[in-house]
Amino acid sequence: MSLSRTTVAFLPVARTTFDIPLAQEVTRQARARLEGLGLRLIGPDVLVTDLESATAAADRLAEARPALLVLFQATFADSTMVQRVAEAVDAPLVLWAVPEDRTGGRLRLNSLCGINLAAHALTRAGRAYEHLYAAPESPQVEEKLLPLVRAAGVRQRLASARIGRFGVHPDGFESCQFTPERLAGRFGLAVVQIELEDVFGRVRGLEPARIAPVEQALAARVAGLGEVDQAALRGTLGTYLALRALAQEARLDGLAVRCWPQFFTDLGCAACGALSMLNDELLPCSCEADIHGAITQLILQELSGAQAFDTDLVGFYPDEDLAVLWHCGKAPLAMADPEFQPRATIHSNRRLPLLMEFPLRPGRVTLARLSESQGELSLVVGRGEMRQAPPSFSGTSGVIRFERPAQDVLDTILSTGLEHHVALTYGDYVDELLMLARLLGLPVIRL
């Protein structure tokens, strides 16, 4: 996620009986530090020193709808200004105080006591907050605030997200169930129901001339397109075009698609290759109508700014401390091991194309899953290292070493009854996910 896309409100408060020139200088340093980190700041350039000014500033900030509110305690002040701002601005709140040199003389700022008073008042009022006690130049500013800013940006993004559900999940796949009221209440996002026949009708009505350039572009990245059933190949490529068009028309931020058996039986092709292509274009797609999977992919994509992949864990090998991730063939091509040429293939059970076949590239990965296995929403979080390895099975697969022993990860999955899908993206975003869970009030399950 680009930090410049996330609006951060910065509000400095002070009391005029303290050292105002020093407070102004520390505030200038704090603002410059945040801007130096690439944050887009809004808020007053001057110290806010009375309730009337705080109220006016809060009203302006509330209209701007920032993703995060940093309340900078430039000097001690009682809690009235903080409470007024916290009541008005619907955003995660950070209370920031600065250390003070022990000079043997006057306590010039008394900043820490200010956020202590504010923290007590907010706690009594039931208002959540984070805290930071550090000088502007301290590494703690970056270490604490950047994961928080990214998490707050994802929280705000989810509040306006629209996830398309194409069909319904297969019978016996309770792991793809979801509770719309919980999602709306916790995140604010909406689920848009679309029937599979709407997709099929569009695919059947596509002119071959629309599909030809898509095939030509894909042939430059995937070998063997000419070796698979050509009618089925055109069906998959038409599915890609139809899903992309429906997503644009319905303003969808992610798709959860019922992929089998209907795409095979009714359309004569696999959906997997289409989902791979859309995932590659940063439109998160889960299969088996897994809404939570699509949301998790969106979360990881927002954090990493790169593709996410919703997959199965199909094998654990404790003696080697390894596990295998696999899915039919819908991983984004951007995740392919550069040492391996992606190839067109057929579904291992249904024997129809188009699926992508390649092993996942090596590198650090973050794994996550929005889960309802415990009867309430929770966030599953893990990380590991994707190893360079030949394909474990047909389709898209990867060999991973978790940061925890493989046996422990397996025991966690089975003892907590986690869903069979988990999403991944490349890079380490565990701190951001843990902060996001705090902001959303989600319990965390660690892999």
Backbone hydrogen bonds, N-H to C=O, Kabsch-Sander energy under -0.5 kcal/mol:
donor,donor_aa,acceptor,acceptor_aa,energy
5,R,2,S,-1.6
6,T,3,L,-1.6
7,T,5,R,-0.5
8,V,40,R,-2.7
9,A,68,L,-3.1
10,F,42,I,-2.9
11,L,70,V,-2.7
13,V,72,F,-2.7
14,A,48,V,-2.0
18,F,15,R,-1.9
19,D,108,R,-2.3
20,I,18,F,-1.5
23,A,19,D,-2.3
24,Q,20,I,-2.8
25,E,21,P,-1.8
26,V,22,L,-2.7
27,T,23,A,-2.2
28,R,24,Q,-2.2
29,Q,25,E,-2.2
30,A,26,V,-2.4
31,R,27,T,-2.6
32,A,28,R,-2.4
33,R,29,Q,-2.3
34,L,30,A,-2.0
35,E,31,R,-2.5
36,G,32,A,-2.2
37,L,33,R,-0.9
37,L,34,L,-0.6
38,G,35,E,-1.5
39,L,34,L,-1.7
40,R,3,L,-0.6
40,R,6,T,-0.9
41,L,39,L,-0.8
42,I,8,V,-2.0
48,V,12,P,-2.6
49,T,47,L,-0.6
54,A,50,D,-2.2
55,T,51,L,-2.5
56,A,52,E,-2.1
57,A,53,S,-2.5
58,A,54,A,-2.5
59,D,55,T,-2.2
60,R,56,A,-1.8
61,L,57,A,-2.4
62,A,58,A,-2.6
63,E,59,D,-1.5
64,A,60,R,-1.3
65,R,61,L,-1.0
65,R,62,A,-0.6
67,A,7,T,-2.4
68,L,7,T,-1.1
69,L,92,P,-2.8
70,V,9,A,-3.6
70,V,68,L,-0.5
71,L,69,L,-0.7
71,L,94,V,-3.1
72,F,11,L,-1.9
72,F,70,V,-0.8
73,Q,71,L,-0.7
73,Q,96,W,-3.0
74,A,13,V,-1.7
74,A,72,F,-1.5
75,T,13,V,-1.2
76,F,109,L,-2.7
81,M,78,D,-0.6
83,Q,79,S,-2.7
84,R,80,T,-2.1
85,V,81,M,-2.3
86,A,82,V,-2.8
87,E,83,Q,-2.1
88,A,84,R,-1.4
89,V,85,V,-2.3
90,D,88,A,-0.6
91,A,89,V,-1.6
94,V,69,L,-2.6
95,L,130,E,-2.8
96,W,71,L,-2.4
96,W,94,V,-0.6
97,A,95,L,-0.5
97,A,132,L,-2.6
103,T,101,D,-1.2
108,R,106,R,-1.1
114,G,110,N,-1.0
115,I,111,S,-1.7
116,N,112,L,-2.1
117,L,113,C,-2.2
118,A,114,G,-2.1
119,A,115,I,-2.9
120,H,116,N,-2.0
121,A,117,L,-2.1
122,L,118,A,-2.7
123,T,119,A,-2.3
124,R,120,H,-2.3
125,A,121,A,-1.5
126,G,123,T,-1.2
127,R,122,L,-2.9
128,A,126,G,-0.6
130,E,93,L,-2.8
132,L,95,L,-2.6
134,A,97,A,-1.8
134,A,132,L,-0.5
138,S,135,A,-2.0
141,V,138,S,-1.4
142,E,138,S,-0.6
143,E,139,P,-2.5
144,K,140,Q,-2.4
145,L,141,V,-2.4
146,L,142,E,-1.8
148,L,144,K,-1.0
149,V,145,L,-3.2
150,R,146,L,-2.5
151,A,147,P,-2.5
152,A,148,L,-2.7
153,G,149,V,-2.3
154,V,150,R,-2.0
155,R,151,A,-2.6
156,Q,152,A,-2.3
157,R,153,G,-2.1
158,L,154,V,-2.7
159,A,155,R,-1.3
160,S,156,Q,-0.6
160,S,157,R,-1.1
161,A,158,L,-1.2
163,I,190,A,-2.6
164,G,162,R,-0.5
164,G,254,G,-2.9
165,R,192,V,-3.1
166,F,164,G,-0.6
166,F,256,A,-2.8
167,G,165,R,-0.8
167,G,194,I,-2.2
173,F,170,P,-1.8
174,E,172,G,-0.6
176,C,173,F,-2.4
177,Q,174,E,-1.9
182,R,179,T,-0.6
183,L,179,T,-2.0
184,A,180,P,-2.7
185,G,181,E,-2.5
186,R,182,R,-2.7
187,F,183,L,-2.4
188,G,183,L,-1.4
189,L,183,L,-0.7
190,A,161,A,-2.3
192,V,163,I,-2.8
192,V,190,A,-0.5
193,Q,191,V,-0.6
194,I,165,R,-2.8
198,D,195,E,-1.1
199,V,195,E,-0.8
199,V,196,L,-0.8
200,F,196,L,-2.6
201,G,197,E,-2.7
202,R,198,D,-1.2
203,V,199,V,-2.4
204,R,200,F,-2.7
205,G,201,G,-1.3
206,L,203,V,-1.3
210,R,207,E,-1.9
211,I,207,E,-0.9
212,A,208,P,-2.2
215,E,211,I,-2.2
216,Q,212,A,-2.3
217,A,213,P,-2.3
218,L,214,V,-2.2
219,A,215,E,-2.3
220,A,216,Q,-0.7
220,A,217,A,-0.7
221,R,218,L,-2.0
222,V,218,L,-2.3
223,A,342,P,-2.8
225,L,222,V,-0.5
227,E,224,G,-1.5
228,V,225,L,-1.0
233,L,229,D,-2.3
234,R,230,Q,-2.3
235,G,231,A,-1.6
236,T,232,A,-2.2
237,L,233,L,-2.4
238,G,234,R,-2.5
239,T,235,G,-2.0
240,Y,236,T,-2.0
241,L,237,L,-1.9
242,A,238,G,-2.7
243,L,239,T,-2.9
244,R,240,Y,-2.1
245,A,241,L,-2.2
246,L,242,A,-2.5
247,A,243,L,-2.4
248,Q,244,R,-1.9
249,E,245,A,-2.5
250,A,246,L,-2.4
251,R,248,Q,-0.6
252,L,247,A,-2.7
253,D,162,R,-3.7
254,G,162,R,-0.9
255,L,284,P,-2.9
256,A,164,G,-2.9
257,V,286,S,-2.5
258,R,166,F,-2.4
259,C,257,V,-1.0
263,F,259,C,-0.9
264,F,261,P,-0.8
265,T,261,P,-2.9
266,D,262,Q,-3.1
267,L,262,Q,-1.0
267,L,263,F,-0.6
268,G,263,F,-0.5
269,C,263,F,-2.3
270,A,353,P,-2.3
273,G,354,L,-2.3
274,A,271,A,-0.5
275,L,271,A,-2.1
276,S,272,C,-2.4
277,M,273,G,-2.0
278,L,274,A,-2.2
279,N,275,L,-2.8
280,D,276,S,-2.2
281,E,277,M,-1.1
282,L,279,N,-1.7
283,L,278,L,-2.5
286,S,255,L,-2.7
288,E,257,V,-0.8
289,A,257,V,-1.6
290,D,287,C,-1.3
291,I,176,C,-0.6
291,I,289,A,-1.2
294,A,290,D,-1.9
295,I,291,I,-2.4
296,T,292,H,-2.4
297,Q,293,G,-2.4
298,L,294,A,-2.2
299,I,295,I,-2.4
300,L,296,T,-2.6
301,Q,297,Q,-2.7
302,E,298,L,-2.5
303,L,299,I,-1.9
304,S,300,L,-2.6
305,G,301,Q,-2.6
309,F,424,L,-2.2
311,T,309,F,-0.6
311,T,422,V,-2.9
312,D,326,W,-2.2
313,L,420,H,-0.7
314,V,312,D,-0.7
314,V,324,V,-2.2
315,G,324,V,-1.1
317,Y,322,L,-3.1
320,E,317,Y,-1.5
321,D,317,Y,-1.0
322,L,317,Y,-1.6
323,A,400,I,-2.2
324,V,315,G,-2.7
325,L,398,G,-2.9
326,W,312,D,-2.4
327,H,396,T,-2.4
335,M,332,P,-2.1
336,A,333,L,-1.9
337,D,359,P,-2.6
340,F,337,D,-2.4
343,R,357,E,-2.0
344,A,223,A,-3.0
345,T,355,L,-2.1
347,H,352,L,-2.6
351,R,347,H,-2.0
355,L,345,T,-1.8
356,M,329,G,-1.9
357,E,343,R,-2.1
358,F,395,G,-1.4
360,L,397,S,-2.6
361,R,335,M,-2.9
363,G,386,M,-1.8
365,V,384,G,-2.6
366,T,425,T,-2.7
367,L,382,G,-2.9
368,A,423,A,-2.3
369,R,380,V,-1.6
371,S,369,R,-0.7
371,S,378,S,-2.6
374,Q,376,E,-0.6
375,G,372,E,-1.6
378,S,371,S,-2.2
379,L,443,P,-2.8
380,V,369,R,-3.2
380,V,378,S,-0.5
381,V,445,I,-2.5
382,G,367,L,-2.3
384,G,365,V,-2.1
385,E,401,R,-2.5
386,M,363,G,-3.1
386,M,384,G,-0.5
387,R,399,V,-3.5
389,A,387,R,-0.5
396,T,327,H,-2.2
397,S,358,F,-1.4
398,G,325,L,-2.4
399,V,387,R,-0.6
400,I,323,A,-2.8
400,I,398,G,-0.5
401,R,385,E,-2.2
402,F,400,I,-0.6
403,E,383,R,-2.1
409,V,405,P,-2.0
410,L,406,A,-2.5
411,D,407,Q,-2.5
412,T,408,D,-2.2
413,I,409,V,-2.4
414,L,410,L,-2.4
415,S,411,D,-2.7
416,T,412,T,-1.7
418,L,413,I,-2.2
422,V,311,T,-2.5
423,A,368,A,-2.7
424,L,309,F,-2.0
425,T,366,T,-1.9
427,G,364,R,-2.6
429,Y,427,G,-0.7
433,L,429,Y,-2.1
434,L,430,V,-2.7
435,M,431,D,-2.1
436,L,432,E,-2.6
437,A,433,L,-2.5
438,R,434,L,-1.7
439,L,435,M,-2.6
440,L,436,L,-2.1
441,G,437,A,-0.8
441,G,438,R,-0.7
442,L,437,A,-2.7
445,I,379,L,-2.2
447,L,381,V,-3.0
